[in-house]
Amino acid sequence: MTRFAVWAPDASGVDLVTATARRALRSGDGPGWWLADVPALAHGDDYWYAVDGGPPRPDPRSAWQPDGPDGPSRVYDHTRFAWTDQAWHGRSLPGGVVYELHIGTFTDAGTFDAAIGRLDHLAALGVTHVELLPVAAFPGTHGWGYDGVCLWAAHEPYGGPDGLKRFVDACHARDLAVVLDVVHNHLGPSGNYLPTYGPYFTDRYHTPWGSAVNLDGPGSDEVRTYLRESALAWLRDFHIDGLRLDAVHELEDRRAITFLEELSDAVDRLGTALNKPLFLIAESDLNDPRTVTPRENGGIGLHAQWSDDFHHALHALLTGERQGYYADFGSMATLAKTLTRVWQHDGGWSSFRGRHHGRPVDPSRMPAHRFLGYAQDHDQIGNRALGDRLSALLPPGLLAATAALVLTSPFTPMLFMGEEWGASTPWQYFTDHTDPALAEAVRRGRRAEFAAHGWDAAQVPDPQSADTVRASRLDWSEPLRAPHSALLAWHRDLIALRRTHPELSDPHLPDVHVTYDEPAGWLMLHRGPFRTAVNLAEEPATLPMGTGSAEVVAAWDQAEITQGLAGTTLQLAPRSAAVVRLAD
């Protein structure tokens, strides 16, 4: 017996449609719900819903869309999958190292099963959490995933629901937790049939993607339930360990208890029921510590969030770029502030926004592991005109310095796929819209956007071209040859140091200090007895280490401790980095 249920509050009737029959659903127990219990349909059978005699449409809660969002839904029985992760009890985020990857370009095949073949690389690297860009079903084959329209179904070209489960199961077998990026602030422009069923969207607010998701208007109780239950389904049915919530600042929600608070509470309760740590990571442009303040302390209660200010401070200092939102960054003083106080914009003036922005973090009360620190991510690479990585802008020594600061920072470090070996392949914006008019609109929009930022729009890769996808795939031969192999070994060494020495992952911000000499080009991060020293200059640098003895525990290039009458110093090669341990 299979139960079919759909919410369509304004419908006068809803039919269940199969290849051979059409059956009217009965009015359900709750307002607006339509139900049917059908013994003849089971796992693997296709079906649709038709509202008020209209055309057949897929099930909004379908877990399986074998022909994509425009095709029929297929009955999926979650109990049929043979999990082998019974010994897995989860892995919390504090102390972890996150690795962000896109299934479609992580390997040449672009599938969950192909990605499994590279998991041993991640385990050897030492990362603890694998964060997947969105896998909710979207039209076409290729895309970043942020145009998803079936929020309960895993993208079929990646391997569908069984493929995702095999991937998660394989990660857990290697002691890797899995984080999934989910998008609640909008749906894609094509294949979105939710308006057929009910008031999932509202014109009361304007968002960058058009009508806002209805989180606070009439009918919003069921809309919130739909989003919340889809999130819980990934965690419960697919054994995902945590979710990254896309652009939560674009969620228009004026109810006293926000959707994010409800979701945080539901995830905490599910974690208790499953006896494993579950967590939510926000992407937020608000620079508001209340996002990650526990609910009992008056916050929203999300468990962590991305920290773009740290990225901007690193990127602007290393590259010299000052366009757009980099305008207020670029000095060592700015980097020092983000390392010790999280945000540059914590209530002060933001020239890019033309207003004051943000709220200070209380370092004595907010552990730094609640903020993800990174030098690269999918947005900061893919939203450049050419999708060029730092490896296209910096020599290996400065890439090594960048890695040292990220991986010994007080934050939860995050790497973007291929960063660990300085991948030379770009990661560009690509789509596979089947509507020609939409495809052309995306092309024009991207070119206009980049032209406004001062880039040559003529050089922008065609997002609809298969060549753009191919160019964005990792080249797995690179880690085997210089200089990539040396960078990979450096990342492994730094992650191992972080794992071995608790001082390097200590999230207590008042204990984090930074010294620097801007004219000389060096900066030093103080972490207990450890000093992460980076020399960004083209000349050797001499860094003061106090009066006691010290030893170099990791170095990218030449690094030598000398002791003299003036004290202990570190002689550091140009454009390089070292981690030094001071004597107790």
C-alpha positions, 0 to 999 in steps of 0.5 A: 500500500502506497500513500499519495498526499499533496497539498493544493488548498485552492483546488476543487479536485486533484487526480492521481495520474498513471500510465493506465489510470486516473484516480480522484484523490479524497479530501485529507484530514488537514486543510487543503490536503488530498490523499489516496492509498493505492495498493497497485502502485509501489517502488519504481512506478511512475505517477503525476498529479493533475489539479482541477483537470489540468495537465499532469505535474510532478509530485512536489515531494517526489524523491525520484525524478528519473526524467528530470523536473518536467517528467513524471515522479517515480515511487521511491521506497527509502527502506529498500537501500542497504545502508552499511553505516550503522556504526557511524554516529556522526561528526560535529563541526567544531574541530573539523575541516570542510571540503566543498565540491561540485559533483558534476565537475569533481570527476570527468563522469560527474556522478556520485559513483565517480566521486566515490572513487576519489574519496580516499584522496580526501581521507588522506588529505585529512578533511573531515566534512565533505560539502556538496553543492546542491543536488536537488533536481534541476532541468537539464544535465549540467549546472551549479545546482542553485536552479533546483526545483524539486527540493526532495529529489536527488538530480538523476544525471548525478545518480539519483537517490540511490547514487546519493545514498551510495556516496554518503555511505561511502563517505561514512565508511571513510569517517567523512561527514557529509554536508549538503547545500540546500536552497530555500530562498528561491527555485529555478526559473524553469520546471517550477510547478509549485505555483500549480499547487498552492501559494508557495510564492508571494509578490509582497517582496522582491528578491533577486530571483523574482517573487519571494518564497511565502514564509509569512503570508496566508498559507505560509504554515504549509510552505514552511512545513514543506521546506522544513520537511524537505531539509529533514528528509535529506538528514533522515532519509539520506543520512546527511550530517549537516546542511548549508543554507544558501543566502539566508539573508534573502529569506523574507520572513517577518513572523515572530518566530522565523522559519530559520528558528523553526528549522534549527529547532527541528534539526536539533530534535532530529539529531537527538532522536537519531543520536548523532550531531546534526547542524546547519551552516548559513550563508549570510550577508548580514554580518550579524552574530545573532544568526549563530547565537543559540536560541536560548540566548536570543539568537536564531540558533544556526550552528555556523555560517560562512565568513566572507569578510575573512575571504575578502581580507585574504584575497584583496591583500594577496591579489591587490584587487580592490574592485566591488566589495573588495574596496574596504579590504587589502591591508594587513590590518584588515586581515588581522581584524578578521582573524581576531574579530571575524568581520571587518564590517561589524557596524562601521562604514561599508563603501561598497554598500554605501552605508554602515553594515554589520554588528560586532562579534563578542569574542569572549562569548562566540567561539570561532568554530561557528564561522567558516574561514576560506580563501576560495569557494564556489561563489568567489571563483565561479562568479569571476568573469573567467572563473579563475582560481587563486592559482591563476593569480598567485605563485605557489609560495603565496598559495602556500601562505594562504593555506597556512593562514586558513588551516591554522586560523581559529575558524572552521577551515574550508577548501574548495575542490582542487585548492589543495593542489593549486588546480590550474583548471578554472571553475566557471559558471555553466547552465543547461537551460532547455528553454532557448529564450532563457538560455540567451537571457542568462548569457546576456545577463552574465555579460552585463554583470561582468561588464559592470564590474570592469571585466571584458564581457567578450571574454566571458565563457558561454554558460550554455556551452559544453566546453565551459563544463569541460573546462571546469572539471578537475584534472586529476593528473595534476596532484601527481606532478610539480608544483601541485604535488608539493602544494598537496603535501603542504596542505596535508601537513597543515591539516595534520598539524591542526589535528594533532595540536589542539592549540591550532583549532582552539576557537577562543578568539581572545587568545588569537593575536596577530602581529605584522609589518606591512612595509616589510610584507610579513604577518604572524598569527599567534596560536598558543605556542605556535606562530604561523608566519607568512612572508608575502614580500619578494625579499627574505624577512626576519620575524621576531620570535621572543627570547626563548628557543623555537623550532620550525615544525612546517615550512614551505621554503627556507625557514631558519631559527637564529638566536642572538643577543636581540632574541630569537628570530625566524629567517623566512624565504620570500613568498613563503610560510612556516609554522613555528613552535616556541619552547614552553 
